[in-house]
Amino acid sequence: MSPHIIPKRTYFLIFAALIGLTALTTYAATVDLGRLNTVIALLIAACKGSLVALFFMHLRWSGRLTQIVAVAALFWLAILLALTLSDYRTRRWTPAAEGWATSSNQFNR
Amino acid sequence: MSEGRAAALGEQFEDLEQQHEASSLGMWVFLATEIMFFGGLFAGYTVYRGLYLPGFEAGSHLLNVKLGAFNTAVLLCSSLTMALAVRAAMLGRRRELVTFLILTILLGLTFVGVKMAFEWHHDYEEHLVPGIDFVSEGPNGRAIELFFVFYFFMTGVHALHMVIGIAILAVLTWQASQGRFGPERYNPVEMAGLYWHFVDVIWIFLFPLLYLIGAHH
């Protein structure tokens, strides 16, 4: 087996992109965009993470099985986050039960 | 089959390619479990940040963004040197491999050093360490304390991973200096590299979530 050698140039370009994105996210955080701040920060982080995984971790040149494991890990993480948040974020959608007349006050918010 | 090839091949494998696939797959499965491990912390952070957003933003505001950004750059540099170390191992350049491994270790030590000597120490002096010494007045005091619980757990577990990574790289550096790696036997260096890059990716997400959410105030 001959190892897959990637030119040094590629690594330096990816590194430059990572530093650039770090500067961008640090700057973007100083601008008040409301809820968009978090979205932008996470998008930039996802870009950086993808660059590291694809190039530094050679996922781009890895076998299919390895790539599936990497994607599956993210899928499981999505399940973890989605199911947790589907509980916490929807708790107040339905009003708390009024209860019996004598104890109704303790559930009112 | 050359002698080097035979020595590099474990007897349970058909050939070097299969051996490489197996170790790479195994490492990625381990990293998947690590994603779930950190995922629990990220999920907890997301829930409580949603519940106490003003407190989390105020807590984040107390962190030093410059030091956080500096450490991010240091870690990205270390990922570059690690990638170059793996490349040197594949090419069988012993001296280059040792140099890049040592550089990676030094950058890793810089990261942990800045974290402990400047950031955590500063937090301690500012009475921002929940459970040991935490003082925060105002309506958001308890929420800020909660933010710092997440801050110390997330950065602490991340720093622990860094220390383990540094120890692994130290062993590899010694082995590399003995000429144990070459174009036919570089799996250990590559797998350590995967671990190191993974720890870098975790920090890439920790930096905005911990340091930047309070920056626009």
Interface residues (C-beta under 8 A of the other chain):
Chain A: M1 S2 P3 H4 I5 I6 K8 Y11 F12 F15 L18 I19 T22 A23 T25 T26 A29 T30 V31 D32 L33 N37 T38 A41 L42 I44 A45 K48 G49 V52 A53 F55 F56 M57 H58 S62 G63 L65 T66 V69 A70 A72 A73 L74 W76 L77 L80 L81 T84 L85 Y88 R89
Chain B: D15 L16 E17 H20 E21 S24 L25 W28 V29 L31 A32 I35 M36 G39 G40 F42 A43 T46 V47 G50 L51 V65 A69 T72 A73 L76 C77 S79 L80 M82 A83 L84 R87 M90 L91 P183 E184 Y186 E190 G193 L194 H197 F198 D200 V201 I204 F205 F207 P208 L209 L212 I213 A215 H216 H217
